Amino acid sequence: MSSTRRELLSDIEAFLGRTGMTPTKFGIAAVNDGHLVANLRKGNSITLKTAEKVRAYLEKQRAAGPVSESSPETSSQKRIVLIIGGGIAAYKCLELIRRLRERGIAVRAVMTKAAQEFITPLSVGALAGDRVFMELFDLDDEREIGHIRLSREASLIVVAPATADLLAKMAGGHADDLASCVLMATDKPVLVAPAMNPRMWLNPATRRNVALLRGDGVHFVGPGVGEMAERGEAGPGRLAEVPELIEAIQSLLTHPTPAGSPSPLWGGDRGGGKPYIQSPAIPPSPTLPHEGGGGVAGAPGPLAGRRVLVTSGPTHEPIDPVRYIANRSSGKQGAAIAAEARALGAEVTLVLGPSAIADPPGVRVVRVETAQEMLAATRAALPADIGVFAAAVADWRVAAQSSHKLKKGTKTLPRLELVENPDILKTIASERPGIRPPLVIGFAAETQNVVEYARGKRKTKGADWIVANDVSPQTGIMGGDRNTVHLVTAEGVESWPELDKGEVARRLMRRAAERLAEITAKA
Ligand SMILES: Cc1cc2nc3c(=O)[nH]c(=O)nc-3n(C[C@H](O)[C@H](O)[C@H](O)COP(=O)(O)O)c2cc1C
């Protein structure tokens, strides 16, 4: 079917859905042919003259009165514009539209060209009970500057699935198709639900785009973590489930925050975060760490030409859309190490859990939330010459994360079943040569028997060095600016005096640069 005929049929279906008119009656009224709709549905062609007559009839009906208005909802009803991107998860939108309409939320759909490869405008229009908008240069719509009208008449713009491409367009301010024009022209809150392959989601370009968008006040829901459509692929990138999407939409319809103003709701410096937002927390990043995909390289120093990978910060393990298990790590020590490695000339990737600290200049920062995301991002950043694993990764996560907020007031208390998280240090340290960094440095935060535990940890995890510290509350190390560490190596234990975290980072990275030079000389 040609796109013109497809659009015409989509308009007719929407009209039928809205008015309840039968296809036969429509055909007779529009062109005196009771079989018109049936023929179009079969994919049969029609003449241009017939198409023009149908359009004229639709136009006349539109102008005639409220029943024929293209708006299917009453004035008190909330309306969203749903922008459907070209991703494998586009099919989930059909269910989303149904569930939204059941709740009295009217949906006006905009489909990108790529989205039409995954689901048909016909299904979308039939479920939305309205025509589907696809073309920017549509004479009928643009007589009334349709893209501006679309972007203003809704209470909320939802992008689902938001492809990597759409995120890039939004972050870059592009406006070369209907979807991007609507997004550029709107003054309404915007909620995006990303869905893509984990590598695409963790790609530095996507990380930058997400950071920019969060800084602009765009709201995010998801992505979730799990299996991908591609065989053998798993990680962050799954479209949020429909109930989660609905909860996010309803919440924003109740407490709207216009696009361009960071949300005052939960999340604070997480840049417009919402209770149900489980995606990697990314604060606005005024200084973008790098251009291109590989960090900034080329500075002189003992680590020039070397790659250093650092993990830092806590992880957040979701319990339900609003609660999570966390720890007190600030991410300061790892960030100081990353900055120092950069100062010594290395190309540095910092995989950072939820933390309010700013991106160290010149360092490629990948912000993640959970242990699983941290492992995926760490793997994606390999190979590296030195791996420093300073993150306080949660040992456990909740086995079955609830997609709804757990409610109190029920007879039984909720029971949280925990499962073990991946051990990132051990996993990377046991990789084969070529993947495993030649120098692996782990951190051990303990509250008792610090050195003894660190010695054991060095062996069981397969690390070359362990930096051990006492993080008992009275030390003030977790979250503080100073640190007292013991460096445990195969040769023995060195206890360093109390130093600020920057000085710990300087000493450690100078030692690491020397050790790496020795390893390279031996190889
Ligand atoms: C089979 C297939 C599945 C795809 N799935 C996704 C996806 O889930 N997420 C994504 O960001 N891109 C995906 N892409 C790539 C997008 O379709 C492509 O970037 C397209 O230009 C996006 O256009 P849009 O952003 O205008 O919708 C997929 C491509 C193909 C061929």
The ligand as an SDF file (V2000), in Angstrom:
LIG
                    3D

 31 33  0  0  0  0  0  0  0  0999 V2000
   15.5060   -4.5930   13.7280 C   0  0  0  0  0  0  0  0  0  0  0  0
   15.9190   -3.2560   14.2860 C   0  0  0  0  0  0  0  0  0  0  0  0
   15.6900   -2.9830   15.6080 C   0  0  0  0  0  0  0  0  0  0  0  0
   16.0730   -1.7570   16.1490 C   0  0  0  0  0  0  0  0  0  0  0  0
   15.8370   -1.5160   17.4610 N   0  0  0  0  0  0  0  0  0  0  0  0
   16.2350   -0.3490   18.0030 C   0  0  0  0  0  0  0  0  0  0  0  0
   16.0100   -0.0940   19.3840 C   0  0  0  0  0  0  0  0  0  0  0  0
   15.4260   -0.8980   20.1160 O   0  0  0  0  0  0  0  0  0  0  0  0
   16.4370    1.0920   19.8860 N   0  0  0  0  0  0  0  0  0  0  0  0
   17.0800    2.0160   19.1110 C   0  0  0  0  0  0  0  0  0  0  0  0
   17.4850    3.0540   19.6460 O   0  0  0  0  0  0  0  0  0  0  0  0
   17.2830    1.7990   17.7930 N   0  0  0  0  0  0  0  0  0  0  0  0
   16.8770    0.6510   17.2270 C   0  0  0  0  0  0  0  0  0  0  0  0
   17.0910    0.4260   15.8910 N   0  0  0  0  0  0  0  0  0  0  0  0
   17.7100    1.4840   15.0840 C   0  0  0  0  0  0  0  0  0  0  0  0
   16.6880    2.5550   14.7300 C   0  0  0  0  0  0  0  0  0  0  0  0
   15.5870    1.9850   14.0500 O   0  0  0  0  0  0  0  0  0  0  0  0
   17.3450    3.6390   13.8640 C   0  0  0  0  0  0  0  0  0  0  0  0
   18.3410    4.3020   14.6190 O   0  0  0  0  0  0  0  0  0  0  0  0
   16.3450    4.6350   13.3380 C   0  0  0  0  0  0  0  0  0  0  0  0
   17.0130    5.6000   12.5540 O   0  0  0  0  0  0  0  0  0  0  0  0
   15.6190    5.3500   14.4560 C   0  0  0  0  0  0  0  0  0  0  0  0
   14.7590    6.3090   13.9130 O   0  0  0  0  0  0  0  0  0  0  0  0
   13.8350    7.2470   14.8060 P   0  0  0  0  0  0  0  0  0  0  0  0
   14.6650    7.6730   15.9660 O   0  0  0  0  0  0  0  0  0  0  0  0
   13.4780    8.3990   13.9050 O   0  0  0  0  0  0  0  0  0  0  0  0
   12.6490    6.4660   15.1910 O   0  0  0  0  0  0  0  0  0  0  0  0
   16.6960   -0.7820   15.3240 C   0  0  0  0  0  0  0  0  0  0  0  0
   16.8900   -1.0610   13.9720 C   0  0  0  0  0  0  0  0  0  0  0  0
   16.5110   -2.2690   13.4630 C   0  0  0  0  0  0  0  0  0  0  0  0
   16.7320   -2.5310   12.0020 C   0  0  0  0  0  0  0  0  0  0  0  0
  1  2  1  0
  2  3  1  0
  2 30  2  0
  3  4  2  0
  4  5  1  0
  4 28  1  0
  5  6  2  0
  6  7  1  0
  6 13  1  0
  7  8  2  0
  7  9  1  0
  9 10  1  0
 10 11  2  0
 10 12  1  0
 12 13  2  0
 13 14  1  0
 14 15  1  0
 14 28  1  0
 15 16  1  0
 16 17  1  0
 16 18  1  0
 18 19  1  0
 18 20  1  0
 20 21  1  0
 20 22  1  0
 22 23  1  0
 23 24  1  0
 24 25  2  0
 24 26  1  0
 24 27  1  0
 28 29  2  0
 29 30  1  0
 30 31  1  0
M  END
$$$$
